[in-house]
Amino acid sequence: MTDLKTITELKEKVRQLELKKEQAKGRVAQLLTTLKQEYNCTTLKEAKTALKRKKSELKTLDDKYQKLMQDFIEKWEEKLL
């Protein structure tokens, strides 16, 4: 009787794991669809490359902003205070 119970329990665990696997596949498919729709990336590799490029662009823009702000402060600091 114990063997039958063990087999039944194992079958249930396998069924649950298969269900989780299918759910994970669905989530991956949804994420890839979102990447395609919102960022025009068809693979995770493309998304990582795009993210790296965007971070670089953001840093460049931030550096420009910091420089412009510093120039502004140096020029107008005395008049603003």
Secondary structure, 3 states (H helix, E strand, C coil): CHHHHHHHHHHHHHHHHHHHHHHHHHHHHHHHHHHHHHHCCCCHHHHHHHHHHHHHHHHHHHHHHHHHHHHHHHHHHHHHC
